[in-house]
Amino acid sequence: MQSQNRIFEDMSKIATSAMGTMAGVGREVEGLIRTRVRELIGDVDMVGRDEFEAVKAMAATARADAEALKAEVAALRAAMASAPAAEAASTPASDPVPAPTDVPAPTDVPPATPTDVPPFEPTDHAPPAAGNDAVPPPGTGSAPIV
């Protein structure tokens, strides 16, 4: 009986070491798969969770701003629509303001033509330098030294 227990003990040790080896192989394969998936995701240029959340918050802020601006534009349009009606009611119809007739319309003014502008003529002389050949101030009576 002692020999049977010894065989079972040896088989148990072999099975335990095989299971440990298989667990190690499983961890190794899992690590390789994780590395490969990270490489593939890196090639796709996916963003991280924190970057996504930051952009999501910015989009929500922009959406709220757009809604506020829409409401403001609607209020301004309503004010503009009611302003001409109120203005017409306050202006007496018997005293209209005459339109000016002596002011020419913009179409009556001739457009500027390129011939109105004198052509550019380059000069061959340079301005005097600030040295001895500079022009003296008026009224000093001295001539430049040449």
BAPALO-348860 format. One record per residue (C-alpha): residue in one letter; x, y, z; chain; residue number from 0. Coordinates in Angstrom, 3 decimals, padded with zeros to 6 digits, always signed. Layout:
BEGIN
<pt r="A" xx="X" yy="Y" zz="Z" c="A" k="NUM"/>
...
# end
This chain:
BEGIN
<pt r="M" xx="+000.000" yy="+000.000" zz="+000.000" c="A" k="0"/>
<pt r="Q" xx="+002.853" yy="+002.257" zz="+000.661" c="A" k="1"/>
<pt r="S" xx="+003.946" yy="+002.000" zz="-002.975" c="A" k="2"/>
<pt r="Q" xx="+000.532" yy="+003.066" zz="-004.254" c="A" k="3"/>
<pt r="N" xx="+000.609" yy="+006.171" zz="-002.103" c="A" k="4"/>
<pt r="R" xx="+004.010" yy="+007.016" zz="-003.448" c="A" k="5"/>
<pt r="I" xx="+002.785" yy="+006.728" zz="-007.056" c="A" k="6"/>
<pt r="F" xx="-000.207" yy="+008.915" zz="-006.289" c="A" k="7"/>
<pt r="E" xx="+002.020" yy="+011.488" zz="-004.618" c="A" k="8"/>
<pt r="D" xx="+004.348" yy="+011.604" zz="-007.631" c="A" k="9"/>
<pt r="M" xx="+001.391" yy="+011.898" zz="-010.015" c="A" k="10"/>
<pt r="S" xx="-000.036" yy="+014.658" zz="-007.846" c="A" k="11"/>
<pt r="K" xx="+003.267" yy="+016.559" zz="-007.943" c="A" k="12"/>
<pt r="I" xx="+003.465" yy="+016.172" zz="-011.739" c="A" k="13"/>
<pt r="A" xx="-000.120" yy="+017.380" zz="-012.181" c="A" k="14"/>
<pt r="T" xx="+000.472" yy="+020.338" zz="-009.848" c="A" k="15"/>
<pt r="S" xx="+003.607" yy="+021.411" zz="-011.703" c="A" k="16"/>
<pt r="A" xx="+001.845" yy="+020.954" zz="-015.055" c="A" k="17"/>
<pt r="M" xx="-001.013" yy="+023.152" zz="-013.861" c="A" k="18"/>
<pt r="G" xx="+001.483" yy="+025.788" zz="-012.685" c="A" k="19"/>
<pt r="T" xx="+003.229" yy="+025.641" zz="-016.039" c="A" k="20"/>
<pt r="M" xx="-000.081" yy="+025.965" zz="-017.879" c="A" k="21"/>
<pt r="A" xx="-001.050" yy="+028.931" zz="-015.699" c="A" k="22"/>
<pt r="G" xx="+002.308" yy="+030.561" zz="-016.525" c="A" k="23"/>
<pt r="V" xx="+001.760" yy="+029.923" zz="-020.223" c="A" k="24"/>
<pt r="G" xx="-001.747" yy="+031.397" zz="-019.908" c="A" k="25"/>
<pt r="R" xx="-000.364" yy="+034.541" zz="-018.268" c="A" k="26"/>
<pt r="E" xx="+002.312" yy="+034.790" zz="-020.965" c="A" k="27"/>
<pt r="V" xx="-000.253" yy="+034.471" zz="-023.760" c="A" k="28"/>
<pt r="E" xx="-002.512" yy="+037.014" zz="-022.078" c="A" k="29"/>
<pt r="G" xx="+000.406" yy="+039.479" zz="-021.810" c="A" k="30"/>
<pt r="L" xx="+001.286" yy="+038.987" zz="-025.486" c="A" k="31"/>
<pt r="I" xx="-002.330" yy="+039.518" zz="-026.543" c="A" k="32"/>
<pt r="R" xx="-002.590" yy="+042.683" zz="-024.430" c="A" k="33"/>
<pt r="T" xx="+000.617" yy="+044.018" zz="-025.979" c="A" k="34"/>
<pt r="R" xx="-000.588" yy="+043.250" zz="-029.497" c="A" k="35"/>
<pt r="V" xx="-003.983" yy="+044.864" zz="-028.896" c="A" k="36"/>
<pt r="R" xx="-002.311" yy="+047.999" zz="-027.475" c="A" k="37"/>
<pt r="E" xx="-000.105" yy="+048.216" zz="-030.571" c="A" k="38"/>
<pt r="L" xx="-003.146" yy="+047.882" zz="-032.850" c="A" k="39"/>
<pt r="I" xx="-005.093" yy="+050.501" zz="-030.889" c="A" k="40"/>
<pt r="G" xx="-002.056" yy="+052.801" zz="-030.963" c="A" k="41"/>
<pt r="D" xx="-001.936" yy="+052.518" zz="-034.754" c="A" k="42"/>
<pt r="V" xx="-005.628" yy="+053.504" zz="-034.985" c="A" k="43"/>
<pt r="D" xx="-004.972" yy="+056.780" zz="-033.074" c="A" k="44"/>
<pt r="M" xx="-007.690" yy="+056.283" zz="-030.488" c="A" k="45"/>
<pt r="V" xx="-007.949" yy="+058.802" zz="-027.674" c="A" k="46"/>
<pt r="G" xx="-007.758" yy="+058.017" zz="-024.012" c="A" k="47"/>
<pt r="R" xx="-010.674" yy="+058.194" zz="-021.629" c="A" k="48"/>
<pt r="D" xx="-009.480" yy="+061.420" zz="-019.972" c="A" k="49"/>
<pt r="E" xx="-009.101" yy="+063.183" zz="-023.331" c="A" k="50"/>
<pt r="F" xx="-012.553" yy="+061.966" zz="-024.354" c="A" k="51"/>
<pt r="E" xx="-014.121" yy="+063.268" zz="-021.150" c="A" k="52"/>
<pt r="A" xx="-012.398" yy="+066.662" zz="-021.586" c="A" k="53"/>
<pt r="V" xx="-013.699" yy="+067.047" zz="-025.153" c="A" k="54"/>
<pt r="K" xx="-017.137" yy="+065.877" zz="-024.045" c="A" k="55"/>
<pt r="A" xx="-017.213" yy="+068.621" zz="-021.381" c="A" k="56"/>
<pt r="M" xx="-016.105" yy="+071.234" zz="-023.927" c="A" k="57"/>
<pt r="A" xx="-018.861" yy="+070.120" zz="-026.325" c="A" k="58"/>
<pt r="A" xx="-021.478" yy="+070.388" zz="-023.575" c="A" k="59"/>
<pt r="T" xx="-020.281" yy="+073.908" zz="-022.745" c="A" k="60"/>
<pt r="A" xx="-020.365" yy="+074.898" zz="-026.418" c="A" k="61"/>
<pt r="R" xx="-023.863" yy="+073.462" zz="-026.777" c="A" k="62"/>
<pt r="A" xx="-025.073" yy="+075.446" zz="-023.753" c="A" k="63"/>
<pt r="D" xx="-023.474" yy="+078.620" zz="-025.148" c="A" k="64"/>
<pt r="A" xx="-025.129" yy="+078.038" zz="-028.526" c="A" k="65"/>
<pt r="E" xx="-028.526" yy="+077.602" zz="-026.878" c="A" k="66"/>
<pt r="A" xx="-028.034" yy="+080.827" zz="-024.892" c="A" k="67"/>
<pt r="L" xx="-027.060" yy="+082.673" zz="-028.066" c="A" k="68"/>
<pt r="K" xx="-030.117" yy="+081.298" zz="-029.890" c="A" k="69"/>
<pt r="A" xx="-032.346" yy="+082.606" zz="-027.103" c="A" k="70"/>
<pt r="E" xx="-030.614" yy="+085.995" zz="-027.210" c="A" k="71"/>
<pt r="V" xx="-031.019" yy="+086.239" zz="-030.994" c="A" k="72"/>
<pt r="A" xx="-034.698" yy="+085.328" zz="-030.711" c="A" k="73"/>
<pt r="A" xx="-035.192" yy="+088.046" zz="-028.074" c="A" k="74"/>
<pt r="L" xx="-033.421" yy="+090.620" zz="-030.237" c="A" k="75"/>
<pt r="R" xx="-035.505" yy="+089.654" zz="-033.271" c="A" k="76"/>
<pt r="A" xx="-038.677" yy="+090.014" zz="-031.225" c="A" k="77"/>
<pt r="A" xx="-037.522" yy="+093.434" zz="-029.997" c="A" k="78"/>
<pt r="M" xx="-036.721" yy="+094.508" zz="-033.567" c="A" k="79"/>
<pt r="A" xx="-040.103" yy="+093.306" zz="-034.795" c="A" k="80"/>
<pt r="S" xx="-041.950" yy="+095.260" zz="-032.115" c="A" k="81"/>
<pt r="A" xx="-039.748" yy="+098.387" zz="-032.457" c="A" k="82"/>
<pt r="P" xx="-040.944" yy="+099.463" zz="-035.961" c="A" k="83"/>
<pt r="A" xx="-044.582" yy="+099.043" zz="-034.923" c="A" k="84"/>
<pt r="A" xx="-044.067" yy="+101.154" zz="-031.795" c="A" k="85"/>
<pt r="E" xx="-042.035" yy="+103.718" zz="-033.744" c="A" k="86"/>
<pt r="A" xx="-044.714" yy="+104.017" zz="-036.434" c="A" k="87"/>
<pt r="A" xx="-047.381" yy="+104.511" zz="-033.778" c="A" k="88"/>
<pt r="S" xx="-045.405" yy="+107.313" zz="-032.071" c="A" k="89"/>
<pt r="T" xx="-044.564" yy="+109.212" zz="-035.330" c="A" k="90"/>
<pt r="P" xx="-047.364" yy="+111.540" zz="-036.523" c="A" k="91"/>
<pt r="A" xx="-048.477" yy="+110.739" zz="-040.059" c="A" k="92"/>
<pt r="S" xx="-049.135" yy="+114.442" zz="-040.937" c="A" k="93"/>
<pt r="D" xx="-045.455" yy="+115.500" zz="-040.566" c="A" k="94"/>
<pt r="P" xx="-043.314" yy="+113.144" zz="-042.661" c="A" k="95"/>
<pt r="V" xx="-039.609" yy="+113.928" zz="-042.914" c="A" k="96"/>
<pt r="P" xx="-038.721" yy="+114.825" zz="-046.510" c="A" k="97"/>
<pt r="A" xx="-035.910" yy="+112.880" zz="-048.155" c="A" k="98"/>
<pt r="P" xx="-032.869" yy="+114.955" zz="-049.185" c="A" k="99"/>
<pt r="T" xx="-032.816" yy="+115.550" zz="-052.935" c="A" k="100"/>
<pt r="D" xx="-029.587" yy="+117.517" zz="-053.310" c="A" k="101"/>
<pt r="V" xx="-027.339" yy="+114.591" zz="-052.286" c="A" k="102"/>
<pt r="P" xx="-026.150" yy="+112.623" zz="-055.332" c="A" k="103"/>
<pt r="A" xx="-026.748" yy="+108.913" zz="-055.343" c="A" k="104"/>
<pt r="P" xx="-023.632" yy="+106.749" zz="-055.059" c="A" k="105"/>
<pt r="T" xx="-024.116" yy="+105.659" zz="-058.668" c="A" k="106"/>
<pt r="D" xx="-023.767" yy="+109.335" zz="-059.818" c="A" k="107"/>
<pt r="V" xx="-020.160" yy="+109.486" zz="-058.565" c="A" k="108"/>
<pt r="P" xx="-017.721" yy="+108.349" zz="-061.265" c="A" k="109"/>
<pt r="P" xx="-015.401" yy="+105.536" zz="-060.202" c="A" k="110"/>
<pt r="A" xx="-011.697" yy="+106.247" zz="-059.858" c="A" k="111"/>
<pt r="T" xx="-009.700" yy="+105.192" zz="-062.883" c="A" k="112"/>
<pt r="P" xx="-006.049" yy="+104.199" zz="-063.050" c="A" k="113"/>
<pt r="T" xx="-005.323" yy="+107.337" zz="-065.106" c="A" k="114"/>
<pt r="D" xx="-006.259" yy="+109.543" zz="-062.118" c="A" k="115"/>
<pt r="V" xx="-003.217" yy="+108.290" zz="-060.211" c="A" k="116"/>
<pt r="P" xx="+000.188" yy="+109.522" zz="-061.456" c="A" k="117"/>
<pt r="P" xx="+002.543" yy="+106.730" zz="-062.483" c="A" k="118"/>
<pt r="F" xx="+005.405" yy="+105.769" zz="-060.202" c="A" k="119"/>
<pt r="E" xx="+008.749" yy="+107.059" zz="-061.461" c="A" k="120"/>
<pt r="P" xx="+011.801" yy="+105.616" zz="-059.720" c="A" k="121"/>
<pt r="T" xx="+014.737" yy="+107.929" zz="-059.101" c="A" k="122"/>
<pt r="D" xx="+018.383" yy="+107.062" zz="-059.565" c="A" k="123"/>
<pt r="H" xx="+019.679" yy="+109.036" zz="-056.602" c="A" k="124"/>
<pt r="A" xx="+019.721" yy="+107.917" zz="-052.998" c="A" k="125"/>
<pt r="P" xx="+019.002" yy="+110.182" zz="-050.045" c="A" k="126"/>
<pt r="P" xx="+022.069" yy="+111.827" zz="-048.513" c="A" k="127"/>
<pt r="A" xx="+023.833" yy="+109.966" zz="-045.763" c="A" k="128"/>
<pt r="A" xx="+024.246" yy="+111.429" zz="-042.278" c="A" k="129"/>
<pt r="G" xx="+028.017" yy="+111.911" zz="-042.705" c="A" k="130"/>
<pt r="N" xx="+030.057" yy="+114.870" zz="-044.063" c="A" k="131"/>
<pt r="D" xx="+028.071" yy="+115.092" zz="-047.286" c="A" k="132"/>
<pt r="A" xx="+024.757" yy="+115.713" zz="-045.471" c="A" k="133"/>
<pt r="V" xx="+022.826" yy="+118.836" zz="-046.395" c="A" k="134"/>
<pt r="P" xx="+023.269" yy="+121.516" zz="-043.708" c="A" k="135"/>
<pt r="P" xx="+020.208" yy="+122.945" zz="-042.017" c="A" k="136"/>
<pt r="P" xx="+018.822" yy="+126.052" zz="-043.692" c="A" k="137"/>
<pt r="G" xx="+020.318" yy="+129.338" zz="-042.606" c="A" k="138"/>
<pt r="T" xx="+023.726" yy="+127.985" zz="-041.524" c="A" k="139"/>
<pt r="G" xx="+025.480" yy="+129.144" zz="-044.682" c="A" k="140"/>
<pt r="S" xx="+027.939" yy="+126.273" zz="-044.812" c="A" k="141"/>
<pt r="A" xx="+028.215" yy="+123.931" zz="-047.748" c="A" k="142"/>
<pt r="P" xx="+028.796" yy="+120.206" zz="-047.458" c="A" k="143"/>
<pt r="I" xx="+032.389" yy="+119.030" zz="-047.525" c="A" k="144"/>
<pt r="V" xx="+033.114" yy="+116.959" zz="-050.582" c="A" k="145"/>
# end
